[in-house]
Amino acid sequence: MHQTAFPDLADEATACRIIGGENTPIHRSTLWRGINAGRYPKPLKIGPATNRWRVNELMAVLEKAAADRDGRAA
């Protein structure tokens, strides 16, 4: 199968780095508070103790934040 058939998935640590930045990732508790508040996307449950996030959904959060900051419609 072609690799692009699968979405890029991020684990918890990677999701924290995507949202907060490579040098200043958010804390995992901040990620989960944001999920519970509806600010960040819910993870995909891959297994009983395995969560993954779609990278494009995390990037969309950043795009929306930038649009909101700039007063543009996202």
C-alpha positions in Angstrom: 0.0 0.0 0.0 1.0 3.6 -0.6 2.1 5.4 2.6 -0.1 8.5 1.9 -3.2 6.3 2.3 -2.7 6.6 6.0 -3.0 9.8 8.0 0.1 11.0 9.9 -0.5 10.1 13.5 1.1 11.6 16.6 1.5 10.1 20.0 0.9 12.2 23.2 4.4 13.6 23.4 4.4 14.6 19.7 0.9 16.2 20.0 2.3 18.3 22.9 5.3 19.4 20.7 3.0 20.2 17.8 0.7 22.5 19.9 3.4 24.1 22.0 6.4 24.0 19.7 9.5 21.9 19.6 11.4 23.9 22.2 8.5 24.6 24.5 6.0 21.7 24.3 2.8 22.0 26.4 2.6 19.6 29.3 0.5 16.5 28.9 -2.0 17.7 31.5 -2.5 20.9 29.5 -3.2 18.8 26.4 -5.9 16.8 28.3 -7.4 19.9 29.9 -7.6 21.4 26.4 -9.3 18.2 25.1 -11.8 18.2 27.9 -12.5 21.9 27.2 -13.0 21.3 23.5 -9.9 23.4 22.5 -7.9 20.4 21.1 -9.2 17.4 19.2 -9.9 14.1 20.9 -7.5 11.3 20.2 -8.2 8.2 18.2 -8.2 5.1 20.5 -5.9 2.7 18.8 -5.8 0.3 21.8 -6.7 0.1 25.5 -3.9 2.4 26.5 -2.9 3.8 23.1 -4.0 7.2 21.8 -3.0 8.9 18.6 -3.9 12.3 17.1 -4.2 13.1 13.4 -1.4 15.7 12.7 -3.7 17.6 10.3 -6.2 18.1 13.1 -3.6 19.4 15.5 -2.3 21.8 12.8 -5.8 23.0 12.2 -6.0 24.1 15.9 -2.9 26.2 15.3 -4.3 27.7 12.1 -7.5 28.6 13.8 -5.6 30.2 16.7 -3.6 32.3 14.2 -6.8 33.3 12.3 -8.5 34.3 15.6 -5.5 36.3 16.6 -5.5 38.1 13.3 -9.2 38.7 13.4 -9.8 36.5 10.3 -12.4 33.8 9.8 -10.7 30.4 9.9 
